[in-house]
């Protein structure tokens, strides 16, 4: 009966020897089967198939050959594939590309010829012929695109040869290296292997990893749970369900059990998801509720012009330090920018010749193939424009972004400079309208200010605040309240609260001169008294009593004369009656009087600040 060399899937019996036992070839074969099974079973269960060493593929385009360097691999059955010597073959017969594989193979070798194995002690074996060895000789084969279904399932991929113009190049990217396979109830379980030729120093773990003690990365010691680079920099668990980041053995950042993050503080406020103690610098974009809150920022400068303006007909757009040419055609010149400030497109609409071109402009803006939400739209006048019409798509768009000055852009003449900036999809727009023969319309801002303008910012257009700085340093987007740029003239004025209806004496934009006023004077009565001079009388004055009478003069006849009639006696001796000691009392009652009208200043100590308005 011939010997059975077929390796079974499971080997459960191990050969047992005893003294005096008669052994046949099958006994030795079975013993090898047992050891082969245990060896391969270990490799199969604890390893994955792939290359273990060597087996690199190179080409020699002069000789039109490729070479596989000696090496080792392991297949899915746990069999080692050992190439003991370099393998060379020609690639001249290949076209396009072929894939090189190596697979396990064994064949009989070292044949014993008849008569060479005779034994005087064992005449029965004289003249026996057979193979004395199994040669585990791997097969290397190239497969083209039509032969992919012929690749043995246990074959190991080596490389791809790419043929072009008779030469070959090697692509080793798909090579897979063997790794460690950890048994698990899942199939497959966790696998640890290298990153292959593209990342030979990388260890890849397929599955989860749990470490019961400390871990050091780039360091041989660890003073915290996960040390990186040295023993006191990395991650550490703090308290119950809290994670901290350490540098130089100091806690820098912690995430608590509620998911709150604190940086630089050991006493965080639990009301905040992020609590930072120290200065914060952001380069990039911060989002709130899916909407940008802080952005990559850049400066925007836009100038609208008109003939006969003091600045000349010079329309201009600059992003950061880069000038972006505008068409400079009569009417509206529009440039569309991507949110990052890069140029996207531009167009001109002659709204001077035909005011309805405002609606054409709005339709172009509304078309998503031209402008999408988030794009920056810069609009500047050149030469002349007309007011935006009402009742069309232009009015709908302009009112949606709160661009209202454009409906009265003509200030004395069609040649009135105008500039408009907005972000499509946002409700705020910046605009400047200047009068005929006035300055050009200048707009200088940043993307950050423009995005927040009239939206989430608490500062809205039209707000007026007091500015403590110099007039020359008023912030971008603000204007001095001097009567220009749509601002009220508040220079040298105090402010009074305005309202509406009967509850207020003043309406918005009302102004006046200082109030005139007078004072009411109401004096109390005054009593006057004389002092006592004792008892006394008074003699009359010579003219005290004067009377007209006829005087009889013989020589002159009767004539009229003046005199004192006292009946008899000398009038000079006459006296008033005597009164005892006495004094006199007098009361003066004043009537109320008013002062004259006055408008003179009446104010406390003062300090001058500029009133500025958000444009």
C-alpha positions in Angstrom: 0.0 0.0 0.0 1.6 3.3 -1.0 2.3 5.9 1.6 -0.2 8.8 2.1 1.5 12.2 2.1 -1.6 14.4 2.0 -1.7 16.8 4.9 -5.2 16.7 6.6 -7.0 19.8 7.9 -6.7 18.5 11.5 -4.2 16.1 13.0 -5.3 14.7 16.3 -2.9 11.8 16.8 0.8 11.9 17.6 3.0 8.9 16.8 3.9 6.8 19.8 7.0 4.6 19.7 7.9 1.6 21.9 10.7 -0.9 22.1 10.5 -3.7 19.6 8.0 -1.8 17.4 8.2 -2.5 13.7 8.0 0.9 11.9 7.0 1.6 8.3 7.4 4.7 6.2 3.8 5.8 7.0 4.7 6.0 10.7 7.4 8.6 10.0 5.1 10.4 7.6 2.4 10.7 10.2 4.9 12.0 12.7 5.8 14.8 10.3 2.1 15.5 9.6 1.6 16.1 13.3 4.5 18.5 13.7 3.6 20.3 10.4 0.0 20.7 11.6 1.0 22.2 14.9 3.5 24.6 13.3 1.2 25.7 10.5 -1.8 26.0 12.8 0.1 28.4 15.0 1.1 30.5 12.0 -2.4 30.4 10.6 -4.1 31.5 13.8 -1.6 34.1 15.0 -0.4 35.6 11.7 -1.9 37.0 8.5 -0.7 36.2 5.1 1.9 38.5 3.5 5.6 39.1 3.0 7.9 38.6 5.9 11.2 39.6 4.4 12.8 40.3 1.1 10.9 39.3 -2.1 11.6 42.8 -3.6 11.1 43.1 -7.3 13.5 45.0 -9.6 13.8 45.3 -13.4 16.7 45.5 -15.9 15.3 47.3 -18.9 18.5 46.6 -20.9 18.2 42.8 -20.5 14.4 43.0 -20.4 14.3 41.0 -17.3 12.8 41.3 -13.8 14.2 39.8 -10.6 12.6 38.7 -7.3 15.1 38.9 -4.4 15.2 35.9 -2.1 12.9 36.2 0.9 10.1 34.7 2.9 6.3 35.0 3.0 3.5 33.2 4.8 0.2 32.2 3.3 -3.4 31.8 4.7 -2.7 28.2 5.6 0.3 29.1 7.8 2.7 27.7 5.3 6.1 29.5 4.9 7.0 30.4 1.4 10.8 30.5 1.2 12.6 31.7 -1.9 16.2 30.7 -1.2 17.8 32.3 -4.3 17.0 35.3 -6.4 14.6 34.5 -9.2 15.1 36.0 -12.7 12.7 36.0 -15.7 12.1 37.9 -18.9 9.2 40.4 -19.3 9.5 40.8 -23.1 6.4 38.8 -23.7 4.3 41.1 -21.4 2.1 44.0 -22.7 0.5 46.8 -20.7 0.9 45.5 -17.1 1.2 42.2 -15.2 0.9 41.3 -11.5 3.5 39.1 -10.0 2.5 36.6 -7.3 4.3 33.9 -5.4 2.6 30.8 -3.9 3.5 27.7 -1.9 4.5 24.6 -3.8 6.3 21.4 -2.9 7.7 18.7 -5.1 9.7 15.5 -4.7 13.5 15.8 -5.0 16.7 14.0 -4.3 15.8 10.8 -6.1 17.6 7.7 -5.0 18.6 5.6 -8.1 18.2 1.8 -8.1 21.2 -0.1 -6.6 22.6 3.0 -4.9 20.9 2.3 -1.6 21.8 -1.3 -1.0 22.5 -2.6 2.4 24.1 -5.9 3.4 22.1 -5.9 6.6 18.8 -5.3 4.8 18.7 -7.3 1.6 15.0 -6.4 1.1 15.9 -2.7 0.4 18.5 -3.5 -2.2 17.6 -1.7 -5.5 14.8 0.6 -4.0 14.3 3.9 -6.0 12.5 7.0 -4.7 12.6 10.7 -3.7 14.3 11.2 -0.4 13.3 14.9 0.1 10.3 17.3 -0.2 11.5 20.5 -1.9 9.3 23.4 -0.8 9.9 25.2 -4.1 7.7 28.3 -4.5 6.1 29.3 -7.8 6.4 32.8 -9.2 4.1 33.8 -11.9 2.9 36.9 -13.8 -0.8 37.4 -14.5 -2.2 39.8 -17.0 -5.7 41.4 -16.8 -7.4 38.4 -18.5 -5.8 35.9 -16.1 -6.8 37.5 -12.8 -9.3 34.7 -12.1 -6.5 32.2 -12.3 -4.6 33.5 -9.3 -4.5 30.9 -6.5 -6.3 32.1 -3.4 -3.2 31.5 -1.2 -0.8 33.4 -3.5 1.1 36.4 -2.1 1.2 39.6 -4.2 4.7 40.9 -4.9 4.4 43.8 -7.4 3.0 45.1 -10.6 5.1 45.5 -13.7 4.0 48.3 -15.9 5.1 48.1 -19.5 5.5 51.0 -21.8 7.6 51.3 -25.0 9.3 48.0 -24.2 10.5 49.1 -20.8 9.1 48.1 -17.4 8.6 50.0 -14.1 7.7 48.4 -10.8 4.7 49.4 -8.6 5.1 47.9 -5.2 2.3 49.9 -3.6 -0.2 47.0 -3.2 2.4 44.8 -1.5 1.0 43.4 1.8 3.3 42.4 4.7 2.5 39.8 7.2 1.4 40.8 10.7 0.2 39.5 14.0 -3.4 38.2 14.2 -4.9 38.1 17.7 -7.6 35.4 18.1 -11.1 36.8 18.9 -14.7 35.9 18.8 -14.8 38.2 15.8 -13.3 37.0 12.5 -10.9 38.5 11.9 -9.8 39.8 15.3 -7.3 42.6 15.9 -4.4 42.8 13.4 -1.1 44.5 13.8 1.1 45.0 10.7 3.5 47.5 9.1 2.6 50.3 6.7 4.3 48.4 3.9 6.7 50.0 1.4 5.0 53.4 1.6 5.4 53.6 5.4 7.8 50.9 6.5 8.2 52.4 10.0 4.5 52.6 10.6 2.7 50.0 12.8 -1.0 49.7 11.9 -3.5 48.3 14.3 -6.8 47.1 12.9 -9.0 46.9 15.9 -9.1 48.6 19.3 -6.3 49.0 21.8 -6.5 48.9 25.6 -3.5 49.6 27.9 -3.8 49.0 31.6 -0.7 50.9 32.6 1.1 54.0 31.3 2.2 54.5 27.7 5.2 56.4 26.5 5.5 57.5 22.9 9.1 58.5 21.9 10.2 58.0 25.5 11.2 55.0 27.6 9.6 56.3 30.7 6.2 57.8 31.5 5.1 59.9 34.5 1.6 60.2 33.2 -0.9 58.0 31.5 0.3 58.8 28.0 3.7 60.5 27.7 4.8 61.9 24.4 8.4 62.7 23.7 9.3 62.9 27.4 7.9 61.6 30.7 5.8 64.7 31.7 4.2 65.8 28.4 1.0 64.2 27.2 -2.4 63.0 28.5 -3.5 62.1 32.0 -6.8 61.1 33.6 -7.7 63.6 36.3 -10.4 62.6 38.8 -13.7 61.0 37.7 -14.1 61.0 33.9 -11.8 64.0 33.3 -8.9 64.2 30.9 -6.0 66.7 31.1 -3.1 67.7 28.7 0.2 68.2 30.4 3.4 70.0 29.2 6.5 70.3 31.5 4.6 68.4 34.2 1.9 71.2 34.3 -1.7 70.9 33.4 -2.6 73.1 30.5 -6.0 71.9 29.3 -8.8 69.8 30.8 -12.0 68.3 29.5 -14.4 67.6 32.4 -17.1 64.9 32.7 -19.7 67.3 31.1 -17.6 67.9 28.0 -16.6 71.4 29.1 -13.2 72.5 28.1 -11.0 74.7 30.2 -7.6 76.2 29.2 -5.3 77.8 31.7 -7.7 77.8 34.6 -8.3 75.4 37.5 -11.6 77.1 38.5 -13.7 77.0 35.4 -17.2 78.4 35.0 -19.6 75.4 34.4 -21.9 77.7 32.4 -19.5 77.7 29.5 -18.4 74.9 27.2 -15.1 76.7 26.7 -13.4 78.7 29.5 -10.1 80.3 28.7 -7.9 82.2 31.1 -5.5 84.2 29.0 -5.4 85.8 25.6 -6.8 84.0 22.6 -5.7 84.3 19.0 -7.7 82.8 16.1 -6.4 82.3 12.6 -9.2 80.8 10.7 -13.0 80.6 11.0 -15.1 80.1 14.1 -18.7 79.0 13.5 -21.8 79.5 15.6 -24.8 77.4 14.8 -23.3 76.5 11.5 -22.7 80.2 10.6 -19.3 81.8 10.5 -18.6 84.0 13.5 -14.9 84.7 13.1 -13.3 84.5 9.7 -10.1 84.6 7.8 -10.0 88.4 7.4 -8.7 90.7 4.6 -9.1 94.4 3.9 -11.4 95.7 1.1 -11.1 99.1 -0.4 -13.7 100.2 -3.0 -14.1 103.6 -4.7 -17.0 104.8 -6.9 -16.5 107.9 -9.0 -18.1 110.2 -11.5 -17.0 112.9 -14.0 -16.7 116.3 -12.3 -16.1 114.8 -8.8 -13.3 116.3 -6.9 -11.4 113.0 -6.9 -11.8 112.5 -10.6 -13.4 109.7 -12.5 -11.3 106.9 -11.0 -13.2 103.7 -10.0 -11.0 101.3 -8.0 -11.1 98.0 -6.1 -8.3 96.6 -3.9 -8.3 93.4 -1.9 -5.6 93.4 0.8 -2.6 94.7 -1.2 -3.9 93.4 -4.6 -5.6 95.7 -7.1 -8.4 94.1 -9.0 -9.2 96.0 -12.3 -12.8 97.0 -12.9 -14.4 97.5 -16.3 -14.8 101.3 -15.9 -17.8 101.4 -18.1 -20.5 104.0 -17.6 -23.0 103.1 -14.9 -22.4 100.3 -12.5 -19.2 98.3 -12.4 -19.6 95.0 -10.5 -16.8 92.6 -9.3 -17.7 89.3 -7.6 -15.2 87.8 -5.2 -15.0 84.4 -3.6 -15.4 84.4 0.2 -11.6 84.1 0.5 -11.1 87.3 -1.5 -10.0 85.8 -4.8 -11.4 87.2 -8.0 -14.4 85.4 -9.6 -16.1 87.6 -12.3 -17.0 91.1 -13.3 -19.6 92.9 -15.4 -20.9 96.4 -16.3 -24.5 97.7 -16.4 -25.3 101.1 -17.9 -27.9 102.3 -15.5 -27.5 105.9 -16.8 -28.8 105.3 -20.3 -31.6 103.0 -19.0 -32.6 103.0 -15.4 -34.3 99.6 -15.9 -30.8 98.1 -16.2 -30.8 98.2 -12.4 -33.3 95.3 -12.7 -31.0 93.6 -15.2 -28.2 94.0 -12.7 -30.3 92.5 -9.9 -31.3 89.5 -12.1 -27.6 88.9 -12.8 -26.8 89.0 -9.1 -29.7 86.7 -8.2 -28.6 84.1 -10.8 -26.7 81.4 -8.8 -24.5 80.6 -11.9 -23.0 84.1 -11.5 -23.1 84.7 -7.7 -23.7 82.2 -4.9 -24.4 82.8 -1.2 -21.2 83.9 0.5 -19.7 85.7 -2.5 -18.6 89.3 -2.0 -20.2 91.8 -4.4 -18.4 95.1 -5.0 -20.3 97.7 -7.0 -18.9 101.1 -8.0 -20.2 103.9 -10.2 -18.3 105.3 -13.2 -19.2 108.5 -15.0 -22.9 108.7 -14.2 -25.8 106.7 -12.7 -29.5 107.1 -12.1 -31.5 106.3 -8.9 -32.5 102.7 -8.5 -36.1 102.3 -9.7 -38.9 100.9 -7.5 -41.3 98.1 -8.3 -38.8 95.6 -9.8 -36.2 93.0 -8.9 -33.6 95.7 -8.1 -35.8 97.2 -5.3 -36.4 93.7 -3.9 -32.7 92.9 -3.8 -31.6 96.3 -2.5 -34.2 96.5 0.2 -33.3 92.9 1.3 -29.7 93.9 1.9 -30.8 97.3 3.4 -29.1 99.3 0.6 -31.5 102.3 0.7 -29.3 105.3 -0.3 -29.2 104.1 -3.9 -32.8 105.2 -4.3 -31.6 108.8 -3.9 -28.1 108.4 -5.3 -28.5 111.4 -7.7 -27.6 114.3 -5.5 -28.0 117.3 -7.7 -26.9 115.6 -10.9 -26.6 112.1 -12.4 -22.8 112.4 -12.0 -22.9 111.5 -8.3 -20.4 109.0 -7.0 -21.8 105.8 -5.5 -20.2 102.6 -3.9 -21.9 99.4 -2.6 -20.5 96.4 -0.8 -22.4 93.3 0.3 -22.2 89.6 0.8 -24.9 87.6 -1.1 -27.2 85.9 1.4 -26.5 88.4 4.1 -28.9 91.2 5.1 -26.4 94.0 5.6 -24.8 96.2 2.9 -22.3 99.1 3.1 -22.9 102.0 0.7 -21.7 105.5 0.2 -23.4 108.1 -1.9 -21.7 111.5 -2.6 -23.2 114.7 -4.1 -22.5 116.0 -7.6 -19.1 117.7 -7.8 -18.3 116.3 -4.3 -15.7 113.7 -3.3 -15.6 110.2 -4.7 -17.5 107.5 -2.8 -14.9 105.6 -0.7 -15.6 102.4 1.2 -12.8 100.8 3.3 -13.6 97.8 5.5 -12.7 94.2 6.1 -14.4 90.9 5.3 -15.1 90.4 9.0 -16.8 93.8 9.3 -18.7 93.3 6.1 -20.0 89.9 7.0 -21.3 91.1 10.4 -22.6 94.4 9.0 -26.3 94.6 9.8 -26.4 91.0 10.8 -25.2 89.4 14.1 -23.2 92.5 15.1 -24.8 94.6 17.8 -23.6 97.7 15.9 -26.1 98.5 13.2 -25.9 101.1 10.4 -27.2 104.5 11.6 -26.1 104.0 15.2 -24.4 107.0 16.7 -21.8 106.8 19.5 -19.3 109.1 21.1 -15.7 108.7 19.9 -12.8 109.8 22.2 -10.1 109.6 19.5 -8.8 112.0 16.9 -11.1 112.9 14.0 -8.4 111.5 11.6 -8.5 108.1 13.3 -12.3 107.4 13.2 -12.7 103.6 12.6 -13.5 102.1 9.2 -17.2 102.1 8.5 -17.9 105.1 10.7 -18.3 108.7 9.9 -18.0 112.0 11.8 -21.5 113.5 12.4 -20.7 116.6 10.4 -23.6 116.6 7.9 -21.7 114.5 5.3 -22.1 110.9 4.2 -25.7 110.9 5.4 -24.8 111.9 8.9 -26.6 114.6 10.9 -24.5 117.6 11.9 -24.0 117.2 15.6 -20.9 119.5 15.9 -21.3 122.0 18.9 -24.7 120.4 19.8 -26.2 118.7 22.8 -28.6 115.8 22.2 -32.2 115.7 23.3 -34.3 112.5 23.3 -36.8 112.2 20.4 -40.0 110.3 20.3 -43.3 110.2 18.5 -46.9 111.3 19.3 -48.1 113.3 22.3 -45.5 111.7 24.6 -42.6 113.6 23.1 -41.9 117.3 22.2 -39.3 116.4 19.6 -39.3 114.2 16.5 -36.2 112.5 15.1 -33.9 114.9 13.0 -35.6 118.0 14.6 -33.2 120.7 15.7 -33.3 124.1 17.3 -31.5 127.0 18.8 -30.9 127.5 22.5 -34.2 128.1 24.5 -35.0 131.7 25.6 -36.1 132.2 29.2 -37.0 134.8 31.8 -37.2 134.9 35.6 -40.2 135.9 37.8 -39.4 138.3 40.7 -42.0 138.4 43.5 -40.8 140.7 46.4 -42.5 140.4 49.9 -44.1 143.6 51.4 -41.7 145.9 53.4 -42.7 147.8 56.6 -40.9 151.1 57.4 -40.9 153.0 60.8 -39.7 156.5 61.9 -38.0 157.1 65.2 -39.5 159.3 68.0 -38.4 163.0 68.2 -40.4 164.1 71.4 -43.2 166.7 71.6 -42.9 169.6 69.2 -44.7 171.9 66.7 -43.9 173.3 63.3 -43.7 176.9 62.0 -45.1 177.4 58.5 -43.1 178.3 55.5 -43.6 181.8 54.1 -45.3 180.3 51.1 -47.3 177.9 53.2 -50.7 179.5 52.4 -51.2 181.8 49.4 -54.5 183.5 48.6 -55.6 186.1 46.0 -57.4 189.2 47.2 -58.1 193.0 46.3 -55.8 195.6 47.7 -57.2 199.1 48.2 -54.5 201.7 47.4 -55.7 205.2 47.1 -53.1 206.3 44.8 -53.4 203.5 42.5 -56.9 202.6 42.9 -58.0 199.1 43.6 -55.5 196.4 42.5 -55.4 192.5 42.9 -52.6 191.1 45.1 -51.5 187.9 47.0 -51.2 187.5 50.7 -51.9 185.4 53.9 -55.3 185.6 55.3 -55.1 184.8 59.0 -57.7 187.3 60.1 -55.4 189.2 62.4 -52.0 189.0 63.9 -48.6 188.4 62.5 -48.4 185.3 60.3 -44.7 184.9 61.2 -45.7 184.2 64.8 -48.2 181.5 63.9 -47.4 177.9 65.2 -48.9 174.4 64.6 -50.5 172.6 67.5 -48.3 170.5 69.7 -48.5 166.6 69.7 -46.9 164.3 72.3 -44.2 161.8 71.7 -44.9 159.8 68.6 -43.5 158.0 65.5 -44.8 157.1 62.0 -45.3 153.7 60.3 -45.3 153.0 56.5 -45.9 149.7 54.5 -44.7 149.4 50.8 -46.4 146.5 48.8 -44.3 145.5 45.6 -46.1 144.1 42.6 -44.5 141.0 40.9 -42.1 141.7 37.9 -40.4 139.5 35.2 -36.8 139.8 34.0 -36.0 140.4 30.3 -35.6 137.3 27.9 -32.1 135.7 27.8 -30.4 133.0 25.6 -27.0 133.1 27.3 -25.1 129.8 27.9 -25.9 128.0 31.2 -24.1 124.6 31.3 -21.7 122.8 33.7 -18.1 122.0 33.1 -17.8 120.2 29.7 -15.6 117.8 27.7 -15.7 117.6 23.9 -16.1 114.2 22.1 -16.9 113.4 18.5 -20.3 112.0 17.6 -19.7 109.3 14.9 -22.3 107.2 13.0 -22.1 103.7 11.6 -22.3 104.1 7.8 
